[in-house]
Amino acid sequence: MARPTRLDLAIVDAWVAKHAGWRRTEQDRIGKEYKFPDFAAALAFVVRVGCIAEKLDHHPDIELGWGRVKTTWSTHDAGGITELDLKAAEAADAIVG
């Protein structure tokens, strides 16, 4: 399967503008912090994101804390953000509704 290619930053910025809470970082990644009522809910979200990541064969950086999860997506072998990152980010958002 061919790996996706890096997106033009204008495309990424347009996507970010349409998806609440997401931002493009200086390192050519997209990131979002999710809030949860407690550690267990945050951990459950991480597990579900992990299942999505395995299915897509595309894995985010995840930071887990009490009541919060920070996800950061980038396609390292493409050197930036690709359609795969946007698809994975949308799937993560779908978990929380």
KOLMARMAR-991279 format. One record per atom (N, C-alpha, C): residue in one letter; x, y, z. Coordinates in steps of 0.2 Angstrom, whole numbers, padded with zeros to 4 digits, always signed. Atoms other than C-alpha are relative to their C-alpha. Last residue first. Layout:
residues N
aXYZ
...
//
This chain:
residues 97
g+0007-0003+0003
g-0096+0063+0098
g+0001+0006-0002
v+0003-0004-0005
v-0081+0057+0109
v-0006+0004-0002
i+0000+0004-0006
i-0076+0043+0098
i-0004+0004+0006
a+0006+0004+0001
a-0080+0053+0082
a-0001-0004+0007
d+0005-0004-0002
d-0066+0065+0087
d-0007-0004+0000
a+0000-0001-0007
a-0054+0051+0086
a-0005+0005+0003
a+0002+0006-0003
a-0060+0046+0069
a+0001+0001+0008
e+0007+0000+0000
e-0058+0064+0063
e-0003-0007+0003
a+0002-0005-0005
a-0040+0064+0069
a-0008+0000+0000
a+0000+0002-0006
a-0037+0048+0060
a-0002+0005+0006
k+0005+0005-0001
k-0044+0054+0044
k+0001-0003+0007
l+0007-0003+0000
l-0034+0070+0045
l-0005-0005+0001
d+0001-0003-0006
d-0018+0061+0049
d-0007+0003+0001
l+0001+0005-0005
l-0021+0049+0034
l+0000+0003+0007
e+0007+0002-0001
e-0024+0064+0023
e-0001-0005+0005
t+0003+0003+0006
t-0006+0069+0026
t-0007-0001+0002
i+0007+0002-0001
i+0003+0081+0039
i-0003-0003-0007
g+0005-0005-0002
g+0022+0082+0039
g-0007-0004+0000
g-0003-0006-0002
g+0038+0073+0033
g-0005+0006+0002
a+0002-0005+0005
a+0030+0060+0023
a+0003+0007+0002
d-0003+0002+0006
d+0039+0046+0033
d-0002+0005-0006
h-0007-0001+0000
h+0034+0054+0049
h+0004-0001-0006
t-0002+0005+0004
t+0015+0056+0045
t+0008+0001+0000
s-0004-0002+0005
s+0009+0067+0059
s+0003-0006-0004
w+0000+0005+0005
w-0004+0066+0073
w+0005+0004-0006
t-0003-0003+0005
t-0004+0073+0090
t+0002-0005-0006
t-0002+0004+0005
t-0016+0068+0104
t+0004+0004-0006
k-0003-0004+0005
k-0017+0076+0121
k+0002-0005-0006
v-0004+0003+0005
v-0028+0067+0133
v+0002+0005-0005
r-0002-0003+0006
r-0036+0074+0149
r+0004-0004-0004
g+0005-0004+0003
g-0045+0070+0165
g+0002+0003-0007
w+0007+0001-0003
w-0030+0064+0174
w-0005+0005-0003
g+0000-0002-0007
g-0016+0063+0162
g-0007+0000+0003
l+0005+0002-0004
l-0012+0054+0145
l+0001+0003+0007
e-0002-0002-0007
e-0001+0061+0132
e-0006-0001+0004
i+0006-0001-0005
i-0003+0052+0115
i+0003+0002+0007
d-0003-0001-0007
d+0009+0053+0100
d-0006+0002+0005
p-0001-0007-0003
p-0001+0046+0086
p+0005+0000+0006
h+0000+0000-0008
h+0000+0029+0077
h+0002+0007+0002
h-0003-0007-0001
h-0004+0025+0059
h-0001+0002+0007
d-0008+0000+0000
d-0007+0007+0054
d+0003+0006+0000
l-0003-0004+0005
l-0025+0012+0051
l+0007-0001-0001
k+0004+0002+0006
k-0033-0003+0061
k+0003+0004-0006
e-0002+0007+0002
e-0019-0001+0074
e-0003-0001-0007
a-0007-0001+0002
a-0022+0018+0076
a+0002-0007-0003
i+0001-0003+0006
i-0041+0015+0078
i+0007+0000-0004
c+0004+0004+0004
c-0038+0003+0092
c+0000+0002-0007
g-0005+0005+0001
g-0026+0015+0100
g-0002-0006-0005
v-0004-0003+0005
v-0039+0028+0099
v+0006-0004-0002
r+0004+0000+0006
r-0051+0017+0108
r+0004+0003-0006
v+0001+0007+0003
v-0038+0013+0121
v-0003+0000-0006
v-0006+0001+0002
v-0034+0032+0124
v+0000-0007-0003
f-0001-0003+0006
f-0052+0035+0126
f+0006-0001-0004
a+0005+0004+0005
a-0054+0022+0139
a+0001+0003-0007
l-0003+0006+0002
l-0039+0030+0148
l-0004-0004-0005
a-0006-0002+0004
a-0047+0047+0148
a+0004-0006-0003
a+0003-0002+0006
a-0063+0040+0155
a+0005+0002-0005
a+0003+0006+0003
a-0054+0031+0169
a-0002+0002-0007
f-0006+0004+0003
f-0043+0046+0173
f-0003-0006-0004
d-0004+0004-0005
d-0059+0057+0177
d+0006-0004-0004
p+0002-0001-0007
p-0072+0069+0169
p+0005-0004+0005
f+0005+0005-0002
f-0064+0070+0152
f-0001+0001+0008
k+0001+0000-0007
k-0055+0084+0142
k-0005-0006+0002
y+0007+0002-0002
y-0048+0082+0125
y+0000+0000+0008
e+0000+0002-0007
e-0032+0091+0119
e-0008-0001+0002
k+0006-0002-0004
k-0029+0092+0101
k+0000-0003+0007
g+0001+0003-0007
g-0015+0091+0089
g-0006+0003+0003
i+0006-0002-0003
i-0010+0092+0071
i-0001-0002+0007
r+0004+0005-0003
r+0008+0091+0066
r-0007+0003+0001
d+0004+0003+0005
d+0020+0101+0055
d-0004-0006+0002
q-0003+0006+0002
q+0032+0104+0069
q-0003-0003-0005
e-0006-0002+0004
e+0026+0122+0072
e+0003-0006-0003
t-0006-0002-0004
t+0009+0115+0077
t+0006+0002-0004
r-0006+0003+0003
r-0007+0114+0068
r+0006+0003+0004
r-0005-0005+0002
r-0022+0116+0079
r+0005-0003-0004
w-0006+0002+0004
w-0038+0106+0082
w+0004+0006-0001
g-0005+0003-0005
g-0051+0111+0095
g+0007-0002-0003
a-0001-0004-0006
a-0065+0113+0083
a+0005-0004+0005
h+0000+0006-0005
h-0063+0105+0066
h+0002+0003+0007
k+0006+0003+0000
k-0067+0117+0051
k-0001-0005+0006
a+0005-0005-0001
a-0053+0129+0054
a-0007-0003+0000
v+0000-0002-0007
v-0041+0114+0056
v-0006+0005+0001
w+0003+0005-0004
w-0046+0108+0039
w-0001+0002+0007
a+0007-0001+0002
a-0043+0125+0030
a-0004-0006+0004
d+0003-0005-0004
d-0026+0125+0039
d-0008+0001-0001
v+0000+0002-0007
v-0022+0108+0033
v-0003+0006+0004
i+0005+0006-0001
i-0026+0112+0015
i-0001-0002+0007
a+0006-0004+0001
a-0016+0129+0016
a-0006-0005+0001
l+0002-0002-0006
l-0002+0118+0023
l-0006+0004-0001
d-0002-0007+0000
d+0000+0108+0007
d-0003+0003+0006
l+0005-0005+0003
l-0002+0090+0011
l+0003+0007+0001
r+0001-0006-0004
r+0012+0078+0013
r-0005+0004-0003
t-0005-0006+0001
t+0010+0062+0003
t-0002+0006+0005
p+0002-0006+0002
p+0001+0046+0008
p+0006+0005+0000
r+0001-0005-0005
r+0010+0029+0009
r-0003+0007-0002
a-0004-0006+0001
a+0007+0017-0005
a-0002+0005+0006
m+0004-0006+0000
m+0000+0000+0000
m+0004+0006+0000
//
